[in-house]
């Protein structure tokens, strides 16, 4: 089931169900895209029509961020039709639901049951590839990052075949396609950041040997060890974005997407 959030379609799916979808994708042998929308994606898509269309063209959009779970839950809450009462209740539920992220997280796990980040999903994906002898290609990241990410994956997942890596700029399309096709890879992971990675995949996956393309954002950095993920406790209560802001203050403008999404949802509910 797909849930629409501010014009972006997001799949209400659990990690176990997503893993099952991988088998269906490769059985059908149809070029498929998996994207990982978070609050930043949704807010960017409000101003970027091309990005919005690309996101909605994917096979699966998984919710990468507690903000997405909260926003879809809040959007689903019923409101009275009397204007003043509607606005008061909308504000009250807005406050209560935001506090529930930390104090009662089960409240926001409907209609979308689970947050699935690219950094978490890469492991079951790698195991799936190893078990079925599918080849993976890593594209993007700073110099040597993809190589180090590949080493981590191949060290931890027995039998995994990382057939190639590349840190070429997305503008070097012909060279990138040549490298991917020479490797005869089946799965393409792209870490250019949004919206570059999603647009690149939409425009170019069909020209590769790969069946599946996934935008993975900062996953290579986490795998390579150049950046640390938030402790699991903070991730579980939806504060990974705050942790990353603390260790990377330069992300301040990007992290404004989280409160911006919350405010936009309140305005939408009150209107």
C-alpha positions, 0 to 999 in steps of 0.5 A: 500500500502506498501513502501519499505525503505532500505529493510523494508516494511512500510505501507502507512496508516492513523490512521483512516485506521489502526483502521479499520484494527483492525476489519478485523484482529479480523474478520479473527481470524488470528494471526497478528503482528503490528510493529512501525519502526522508523529511529533506526529500519531501521538502525539496520535492515541494520546490523541485517538480522534476525531483517529485516526479522522479520520486514518484516514478520509483518501484518502491519508496521506503520511509527513511526517517521517523519524521516520515512516520510521524507526518503520515500518522499526523496526516491520517488523524481525523479533524472536526469540520468547525474551523476554530475547533479544528485548528485547536484540535489540530494544534493539540494533536500536533504537540501530542504526536510530536512528543509520542515520537520519544515517549510512545513511538508505537503511536506513529507506526501506522499507516507506515509500520517501520522506518527503513534507512538505506544504511540499515537495508544495505545489509539484508540487500547484500546478503540477498545478493550473496545468496543469489550470486548477484553482483553489486556496483557501488557508485559515488562518494568521495575518493576511496570511500566506495572502495572502503565501503566495498571492503566492509561489505565483502568482509562482513557478508560471505560470498558477496561479489562487489563487481565494481566501484566508481567515484566518478562525477555523475556528469561522466555518464559514458564512462560510468555506464561503461564501467558498470556494464563491463562489470555485468553487475545486477544491483547498482547503489548510488551515493550522490546525495539527493536529488542527484542520485535519484535523477541519475538512476531514473535517467540511466539505469535502463542503460546498464546491466543492472536490474535494481538501482537504489539511492543510498545517500551517506551509506558509503560513508557509514560503511567506510567508517568516515562518519558515525551513525547515531547510537541505536537509542537515539535512532529508535526515538527519532533523534538521529538527525539531531545527533548528526547535527551535533557532530556536523554543524554544517548540516544545519540548513539541511536539518531545517527540513525536519521542523519545516516538515512538522510546521507544514503538516500543522498548516495543512491540517489547520487549513 
